[in-house]
Amino acid sequence: MASDISSDSAQQSVQVECDDIQQQINTHPAAEEFRQFNQSLSSELIDSYYEQLNMDELLAEAQTANVSAMRMLSEKYLRYAQFQSYSKPDKSLFDERLKDRSALAQSRYWNEQAGLHCYVGAFFGFAFTYSIEISELTQQLNESPELANELAVQIRDLEYQLAAYMQLAFDVMPQLTDILLPLEMKIKHFQAGGASGLPFEPQEYEQIYRDLYAQWQYKRAQLGLPPQFEFSLTPGVRQLMALEKQLYSCQR
């Protein structure tokens, strides 16, 4: 009984702490500035002008280094990979299993192009596309136990790639470390053991990451850009990023 009371008291204390941090965020003088900063990092494209363009029109726009067109190309290819349709689907009508790996590769390519042109959300896009592929292979693993070893290795390789892109986000955007904590938690999840059930091999992973960073550095240099993104952050935005990190940690 005493332990139950102690546990309840600890939970209440944590909740009070979380509520206090949330209140600080809500009432912070830079709250609106922070909202606009977040919006500038990843403005919504669904139902935008780019949604109305067909694939050829989007490709023509993307080839002029239009980041929004690149992002929409990535989104539409992802839809096709999942739903066999470039249009925004009614998900209730579709089985969300991966149907077209070629389209998924195109989605990933255009997501990378957007990232190379400084689109912050690209790193979350990489995480999402690799998660889709991992989910698909995990389902196959459950359905075909005779292929367990082969599929487990494929899943682990994808988990290495996913974790590497998330780590890349920290090295490319060191100023945003505080608001990238969800990515850090996901990396730790893979290190502790992901869907593959296979051990995480640090040396193998580090080689994959070094190769990825070298490719990123080369591709950015081809565009005349440094590896890292640069952001103009006011003291208020920095304070709110730190509070957001505290809140995320508190809620877990």
Secondary structure, 3 states (H helix, E strand, C coil): CHHHHHHHHHHHHHHHHHHHHHHHHHHCCCHHHHHHHHHHHCCCCCCCHHHHCCHHHHHHHHCCCCHHHHHHHHHHHHHHHHHCCCCCCCHHHCCCCCCCHHHHHHHHHHHHHHHHCCCCCHHHHHHHHHHHHHHHHHHHHHHCHHHHHHHHHHHHHHHHHHHHHHHHHHHHCHHHHHHHHHHHHHHHHHHHHCCCCCCCCHHHHHHHHHHHHHHHHHHHHHCCCCCCCCCCCCHHHHHHHHHHHHHHHHHC
